[in-house]
Amino acid sequence: MPESSRHPTLDPIGVFDSGIGGLTVVAALQDLLPSETIFYIGDTARVPYGGKSRKTVERYSVEIGGLLLAERAKIIVVACNTASALAVPRMKEIFKVPVQGVVDPGAVAAVQASRNKRIGVIGTRATVASGAYEHAINAIDPSAKVISSACPLLVPLIEEGMFDDDITDRVLARCLAPLLEQGIDTLVLGCTHYPLLREAIARAAGSDVSLVDSAQNCALAVKALLESERLAAPPDRLGRLDVALTDSTEGFLRTAQKALALEIGDVELRAVQASEP
């Protein structure tokens, strides 16, 4: 089909994360929307975003968003909690296609799940410092109490594939202790890496705490967005997944691929500035 006559419903969903963790969102999207093609970019040259300033995260996110638009992305999914917290408003100003982050869907799900209105959030330092989940949750239910904990050691452990390891369990126990002491009954996994540790987090949190997975709830929000914008792919179409990285670091990519049962073929490279200006 000539590019000029190509219908936008056939274009891909563009998804990006600072690294590989956003593949948890991709897996949820594929489960929910099997007819959609997805183009994923992991900014592995500049991971992690969690310790960087708002200005830097905005710049990185806008740049990666531009790369996705070059792939004809019909919407952009920010599969990164830090970028969702710090860069989505700017991206919505700049880009003409719809932009969907992971924070708002996670906040809605957390309010719905909580019985005692005491909600815990774990994430990167930047996500926690931004207060994005507190603002989003309290905008829905001002009476909800949100207790957040930065867990900077979890992403490196996940990227080393230490899903079932005593060190990971000890780090989780330390991260969750202040939240559990305050009686939370709901825990938001405020980083798209964290669903890869879902079983370990569930053990550490206990059976009385409901886990809210931002990946699953983001996929539901994307489905609703595609329908409202009339951009959903034909249901009889079989989608595919294309992956690009900004640095050739495929070790954890293959670990995540196995853990999430994703089919990933050849991985492309995309050039970006790898350092601060």
Secondary structure as UniProt FT lines:
FT   HELIX           3..5
FT   HELIX           8..10
FT   STRAND          13..17
FT   TURN            21..22
FT   HELIX           23..32
FT   TURN            34..35
FT   STRAND          38..42
FT   TURN            44..45
FT   TURN            50..51
FT   HELIX           54..70
FT   TURN            71..72
FT   STRAND          75..78
FT   HELIX           81..86
FT   HELIX           88..94
FT   STRAND          99..100
FT   HELIX           103..113
FT   STRAND          118..123
FT   HELIX           125..130
FT   HELIX           132..140
FT   TURN            142..143
FT   STRAND          145..150
FT   TURN            152..153
FT   HELIX           154..159
FT   TURN            160..161
FT   HELIX           166..181
FT   TURN            182..183
FT   STRAND          186..190
FT   TURN            192..193
FT   HELIX           194..197
FT   HELIX           198..205
FT   TURN            207..208
FT   STRAND          210..213
FT   HELIX           214..228
FT   TURN            229..230
FT   TURN            235..236
FT   STRAND          241..245
FT   HELIX           251..260
FT   STRAND          267..269
//
